[in-house]
């Protein structure tokens, strides 16, 4: 293989390679230890890519033509205290961490695959073998760390050109690349979404042909890639590519079901899939909360199951928020997403996302605002962000009107919260006090009375104060003949 100095299509990129960016003490140290071992070593992959793209990266991959583990041990010893070494002999890799810097070491290798597994058969190889096994040309770039050739860029697949052209392309035949390790299809789409790049036509078509191979990938690995797509600047890019390549119905059929427009008697509804992606992008401009972004993606997931045609009215999606909220746990469980408070948060956002718009359309009563504040709790601002993002009409006057009305709702919320303190509140009279006042044992009646006090506060019948709540409780108990004699 012909080695190339940093004499590439872009003179600016050549300057970056020879600049202070590559003059990092940790990289010099790695190169020095490799020289002592008489081994070639290179920083390779994502760190090099991000260096050329001026993107921050603390994760450094080093490939050694020889034993990556021996080099890692030497580097950790040289760094001394504060460096943590982890060795994974089964995989022939090692990791050294110091502060925020993390270096992965591996020996140069070649790989071959069985049809039923993405786990490769690994053999020792050359740097060229190692670069060939990389998923994309932009991740096959390598920079030498040995002293005599420090900073030399090896780019056998013209990855620098692809960086400049914003192209995602495989080093070798993409059908082999994706069939060997189908997760690379997800990674390619994720890089397109994260970097704002394009899949070149041969790469795109190979994903289409090999999409069924995604079935051998674990749900956990797919979820990891989906979360990275969700955290990109415009997540819709990734989801649209998943759809266009045919992967979407295989990994997320419920989202694929949102596609399309049905027309009856000349009346159609919006394409819920495209609307959903617009909501997701709108929200992503204002929040990097991963789980709020998932709520945006899932907010209308119940619409296909709730869609009905009503003569004189048109298409309706009644209770789609409730239906969607019920679907979320099943979706999270199947896709191996968290089964904890993060899922509960998404369920709540999906369930409540129609409430603020209903306040706009109806008279904004204090009671309705109190109930929304109580049910949303500390997540009320996230809910309002989601609702703002849900305004996707092309009618600018309508959009402006809805945003203005949401501001009125926010103002009303602030007033009521200041006055009534209902966010996350618990009724001032608890179950123990109810049992003590009425001389009763634990039973359904206790819960019913406690709920009645809560409702009275939310409806504005009584203030959120202990004495008022106690007096109201005793009044209810008297009417029901529950007061002790």
Secondary structure, 3 states (H helix, E strand, C coil): CCCCCCCCCCHHHHHHHCCHHHCCHHHHHHHHHHHHHCCEEEEECHHHHHHHCCCCCCEEEEEEECCHHHHHHHHHHHHCCCEEEEEECCCCEEEEEECCEEEEEEECEEEECCCCCCCCEEEECCHHHHHHCCCCHHHCCEEECCHHHCCCEECCCCHHHHHHHCEECCCCCHHHHHHHCCHHHHHHHHHHHHHCCEECHHHHHHHHHHHHHHHHCCHHHHHHHHHHHHCCCCCHHHHHHHHHCCCHHHHCHHHHCCCCCCEECCEECCCHHHHHHHHHHHHHCCCCCHHHHHHHHHCCCCHHHHCEEECCCEEECCCHHHHHHHHHHHHHHHCCCCCCHHHHHHHHHHHHCCHHHHHHHCCCCHHHHHHHHHHHHHHHHHHHHHHHHCCCCCCHHHHHHHHHHHHHHHHHHHHHHHHHCCCCCCCCCCHHHHHHHHCCCCCHHHHHHHHHHHHHHHCCCCCCCHHHHHHHHHHHHHHCCCCCC
